[in-house]
Amino acid sequence: MSKHSSKRPTPNKRRPARTSAARWLWVGAGLLGLVVVVGAAFFWPRAGGAPQLSAARLASDPTLGPAGAPITLVEYGDFG
Protein backbone atom coordinates (compact mmCIF):
# COMPACT_ATOMS: atom_id res chain seq x y z
CA MET A 1 0.00 0.00 0.00
CA SER A 2 1.31 3.45 -0.84
CA LYS A 3 1.99 6.11 1.74
CA HIS A 4 -0.40 8.68 0.19
CA SER A 5 -3.95 7.80 -0.69
CA SER A 6 -5.54 9.34 -3.78
CA LYS A 7 -8.72 10.09 -1.81
CA ARG A 8 -7.07 12.50 0.59
CA PRO A 9 -5.89 15.91 -0.69
CA THR A 10 -2.47 17.13 0.25
CA PRO A 11 -2.63 19.61 3.15
CA ASN A 12 -0.53 22.35 1.48
CA LYS A 13 -2.41 22.49 -1.81
CA ARG A 14 -3.02 26.14 -2.70
CA ARG A 15 -4.82 27.97 -5.42
CA PRO A 16 -2.46 29.34 -8.06
CA ALA A 17 -1.75 33.05 -7.62
CA ARG A 18 -3.18 35.52 -10.12
CA THR A 19 -0.80 36.82 -12.66
CA SER A 20 0.46 40.34 -12.36
CA ALA A 21 -1.22 41.35 -15.63
CA ALA A 22 -4.65 40.23 -14.41
CA ARG A 23 -4.21 42.09 -11.15
CA TRP A 24 -3.25 45.32 -12.95
CA LEU A 25 -6.21 44.89 -15.28
CA TRP A 26 -8.59 44.92 -12.28
CA VAL A 27 -6.80 47.88 -10.70
CA GLY A 28 -7.03 49.82 -13.97
CA ALA A 29 -10.73 48.99 -14.37
CA GLY A 30 -11.42 50.17 -10.81
CA LEU A 31 -9.56 53.43 -11.35
CA LEU A 32 -11.36 54.02 -14.65
CA GLY A 33 -14.70 53.48 -12.90
CA LEU A 34 -13.73 55.92 -10.17
CA VAL A 35 -12.74 58.56 -12.73
CA VAL A 36 -16.08 58.13 -14.54
CA VAL A 37 -18.08 58.53 -11.31
CA VAL A 38 -16.13 61.61 -10.18
CA GLY A 39 -16.34 63.15 -13.67
CA ALA A 40 -20.10 62.59 -13.78
CA ALA A 41 -20.49 64.23 -10.37
CA PHE A 42 -18.68 67.37 -11.57
CA PHE A 43 -19.98 67.69 -15.12
CA TRP A 44 -23.54 66.30 -14.96
CA PRO A 45 -26.11 69.06 -15.57
CA ARG A 46 -27.77 70.17 -12.36
CA ALA A 47 -31.20 71.61 -11.71
CA GLY A 48 -31.07 75.39 -11.67
CA GLY A 49 -32.93 75.89 -8.40
CA ALA A 50 -35.10 79.01 -8.36
CA PRO A 51 -35.89 80.53 -11.76
CA GLN A 52 -34.18 83.81 -12.59
CA LEU A 53 -36.77 86.57 -12.82
CA SER A 54 -36.23 90.21 -13.62
CA ALA A 55 -37.17 92.94 -11.15
CA ALA A 56 -39.70 94.37 -13.63
CA ARG A 57 -41.47 91.00 -13.90
CA LEU A 58 -41.69 90.63 -10.12
CA ALA A 59 -42.90 94.21 -9.63
CA SER A 60 -45.86 93.70 -11.97
CA ASP A 61 -46.78 90.11 -10.99
CA PRO A 62 -44.99 88.69 -7.93
CA THR A 63 -46.30 85.12 -8.36
CA LEU A 64 -44.83 81.92 -9.74
CA GLY A 65 -46.67 78.86 -10.99
CA PRO A 66 -50.14 78.22 -12.35
CA ALA A 67 -53.06 80.34 -11.14
CA GLY A 68 -55.20 77.25 -10.44
CA ALA A 69 -52.70 75.55 -8.11
CA PRO A 70 -54.29 73.55 -5.25
CA ILE A 71 -52.45 75.56 -2.57
CA THR A 72 -51.16 79.10 -2.25
CA LEU A 73 -48.08 80.01 -0.19
CA VAL A 74 -47.87 83.56 1.03
CA GLU A 75 -44.52 84.75 2.37
CA TYR A 76 -44.01 88.00 4.25
CA GLY A 77 -40.69 89.58 5.00
CA ASP A 78 -39.68 92.54 7.10
CA PHE A 79 -36.10 93.43 6.28
CA GLY A 80 -36.12 96.88 7.87
TAWOPE-V841651 format. One line per field, one symbol per residue. phi: phi as a letter, one per 20 degrees, with the letter a starting at -180 (. if undefined). psi: psi as a letter, one per 20 degrees, with the letter a starting at -180 (. if undefined). Layout:
BEGIN
phi = ???
psi = ???
END
This chain:
BEGIN
phi = .efdeffdfffdfcfffffffffffffffffffffffffffedffdffmffecffffffebeccnffeffccddcdbcdd
psi = qrhpqihpqqhkpqqqqqqhghghghgghghggghggghhhhippqqicqqoqqhhghhhnlqqrqhkqhqppppqpnk.
END
